[in-house]
Amino acid sequence: MQNININLSQILIVSSINNILDSLMQILPKHNTRIIRNEITDKDEFLLAQATAAIKESYIATSDKKYIILCGSTFRKEAQNSLLKVLEEPPKNIIFIIVTTSKSTLLPTILSRMPHKFLKEKKQIEELSLNLKNIDLKDTYNFLKENQKISKTEAKTLIESMIYKINTQKIKLTTKELDSFSVAIKLIELNSKPINILTTLLLTLIHRKNRY
């Protein structure tokens, strides 16, 4: 937490929103700190309702610094647009801290208004058992059968392992094929079914193999 200037509005890109909130609450004044996030659904998506609540909170006068922490794995576009003015010209003594797990969920207009810091922890990437260079339908079927009930977090870990193996095996993919892996992680974050995403990626690799 030594990299965080608590006197400055900023964006924090983190591995775990809950962990960073625990750390922030140890250094920020509890009586003057407000955490705003979507508590209604399990999607952890920052919606227009949360943006409206944050704006209202920012205009409640205070003689001391007040910290408003906006949390979400994803941020709706309309929510971000509604925050633009208050982020650019916050009321007196108001400090905004945006906490998210992905920089890509934020609009360039938001990123340009606040400095951002990457506080993600380095993690060991698990070795993927599949040989992606020579993958076939049988390998794909068995792999998908083993992983048909995995969680969102486990699916993202698998995709990261696939990307790592593609690099280590020096598999050449087109720009469109490479982009499909980035899109896959975003779709997982938006609660698409992991099994469907993994199927699409593996079929992409099989198709690539058949080109050569």
N, C-alpha and C positions, 0 to 999 in steps of 0.2 A: 504493500500500500504506500510505500515511500515515493512512488512515482505520481501520486495523485495530489494535485494542488486543490485543496478543498475550498479555496477562495475564488475558484474559477469554474464557470460553466464548461462542461466537457462531455464527450462521448467515450464510454468505456466498452471495448469489445472484449468479451470474456468467455471463458470455458463454461462457467456455471453462474447463472444469475443469482441463485440462492446463496452461493458461497461468497460472492462479492458483496451482497447485501449484508451478510453477517459481518464482514470486515468493515464495511462503511459505517455500520451502526455502532462500531466500537470507537470510531473517531469523530463522528458527527453528533451534535447535540440532539438527543432524542426528542425533546420538547419542541424543537424547531426543524424537524425533518419529516417530510411526508413521502411515503412510497405509493406510487400510483401504477397499478398493473391490472390486467384482466383476471379477476378472481372467479368469474362466473363459469368459464369453460376451461378445459384442460389444454387448450391450444396455445396458451400464453401469447396471444396476439393482441397487440396494442391497437385499440379501435378508436373511433371518433368519440365515443363516450368517455374514454380515459383522457383523451386530449382535452375535451371540454372541462372535465374535472380539474385537470392540471392548470388550465388557464384561469378558472375561477379561484383556485387555491393561490395562484400567483398574485392575484389582485386583492387578497386579504392583507391589509397593511400590517407591517411588523417593523419594530425599531431595531431588531437584531437580524442577522443573516438567517434566511430560511432556505433550506435545501429541499428541492422537489426532485425526487428520483423517478424517472420514467423507465419502466421495465417492460421488455417484451422480446421474445425470440424473433418475432416478426412485427413490423409496424405497417399498418394500412396506409396507403397513399393519402387518402383524404384526412386521416388523423395527422399525418406529418404536415400537410398543407395548412391545416388549421393552426398549427403551432408556429409556423414560420415567423409571424410578426412578433410574438411574445419571446421567442428565442433570440431574435435579432435585437430587440429592445426590451429586455426584461424589466419589470417594475423594480423599484429601489429595494435593495437588500435581498433580492431573489437570485438564487444560484440553481441552475438546472443541471442535472446529471442524467444523461441517457445511458442505460445499461442494456446491451444486447449481445447475442452470441454471434452475430454475423454483420459485417460492415455492409454487405450487399443488400440488406433489407432496408437501408436508409437512402433517401433521395439525395442526389448531389447538392440540392439547395440546402438541405439540413447539414450535410457534412461541411459545406462551405462556411456555415455560420458558427461552428463550434470546433475546437481542436479535438482530436480523437487519439486514444491510446489503446494499443493492443496489450491486453493483460492475460492472453491465453497461455495456459500451461503447456509446456512441451510434453507430448505423450509418445510412448512407444507404440509404433504401428505393428499390429499383429500380422504375422506371416500368413498369407493366403495359401490354402492347400491346393487350389486349382492351378494347373499349368495353362495360363491364359493364351500362350503362344500357339498351343495345339489343342485348344478346347473343342469338344464336339458335343453333339446333342445328348449323348449318354451322360457325359460329365455334368452338363448343364442340368439335366433332369434330376440327377442324384443330389447335386448341390442345392437346388431349389427345394427339393423334398426335405432336406435336412434343415433348411432355414425358412420354412413356410410360415412359422409362427413367431418370428423374431420381432423385437420391439423397434421403435423408430430410432433410438440411440444405437442399437446393435446394427441396424441397417446402414446408418451413416458410417459406422466403424468399418463395416464390410466394404463399402464403396471407397473409403479412403485406402483400405488395404488393396483393393483392385487397382486404384490409381498408382499406388506405390509399386505394385508388381508390374504394371505396364511399363513403368519407367525402368525398373531393374532388368526386365526382360527385353528392353529396347524395342518394344512393339510400336510400329509406326501407325498412327491413326490420322485421319483427316481432321481438319479444324472442326467440322461439324460433329464428328464422332467424339472428339475431346470435349466439345461444349456440352455434349449429352450427359457427361459425368457431373459437370457443374449444375446443370439443370436438374439432374436426379437428386442431388442433395437438397436443392431448394424445394423440390416436390415432396421429399420426405418431411421437411420442416413444415410443409403445409398439410401434412397428414394424409398424403397419398399412400396407398397400400404398399408396404415395402416389397412384398413378393412380386407385384406388378413391375415395380421400378427395376428390381434385380433381373427379372426376366428380360426386360427390354435391353438392359446393358449387356447381358451375356449373349443375347442374340446378335447384338451389334458386333461383338467380338468374333462370333462364329462367321458372320457375314464378311467381316474383314479378312478372316483366314481364307475364306473361299475365293477371295479376289486374287490370291497369290498362288 
